[in-house]
Amino acid sequence: MPTVNIYDAKATFSRLIAAAEAGETVVIARNGRPVAQLGPIAPVDRPVTFGDLKGQVAIGDDFGEWTDQDERDWFGA
């Protein structure tokens, strides 16, 4: 796991991102002290598709109603 200082990380950011894409983890240091880590993220098991939450989200019966209390709460009228 290579360590680079912040100045070099800024100068070679694209190269560090390419290394992360290749599965490598890079430690970024300030004044020789590790402060951050750049690395690959876990792959997503499957893409998120429209309708994934079907049946899991409940919308109240009064969702489409706008009351005088709502008006006061939102606009202070």
N, C-alpha and C positions, 0 to 999 in steps of 0.2 A: 504494500500500500504506500505509494509515493506521497511525499509531503511537499507542498509548494507554498511560498509566501503569498500574501494577498496581491502584491504588486505583480508578481509573475502570473498569478491566476487571472488577473484582469487582462494582462497582455496576451495570454494564451487560452482564453475562455473557450473558444471553439474547439481547440484540441482537447481540453478537459472534458467537454461535453461528449466528444467523439469517444473518449476513453470510457466514460460512464455508459454510453450506449453499447460499448463492447463488453461491459460487465465489470469494469475496473472501478475501484473505489479510491478516491483521492482525498487526502486530508489537506485542508487549507489552514495555514498558520499565520499568526500575527506576532512579530518579534520572536519567532521560534516556538511559540506556544500554540498548540492546535486549538482552533476555535470553531471549525466547521468541517463537514464531511460531504463530499459530492460523490454520488454513486448511482447505480442503476436502481430503478424501482421495479417492484414485482409486477409481472405482466397481469393484465386483467383477464380473469377466467373466460369471460364472454362479453361481447359488446352489450351495452345497455340499449334496450329497445323500447319503443313507445308501448305503453300499456303494462310495464313491469309492475306497477303499483296497483293494478286493477284489483278492487276489492279490499285494499288495505288502507284507503284514505276515506274518511267519512266527512261529508259536507252537511252542515246543519240545514234543517228545513227552512230556516229563515235567511239563508245565504243571500238571496236576491232582494231582500227587503231593506229599505233605507228608512230609519225612524228619526223622529225629532231628537231623540237622545244621541243617535249617531251624529247628527248634524252638530249638536253641542259639543260632543267629544272631539270631533275632527276640527271644527272651525271656531269653537268657543263662542258661538252665537247665542 
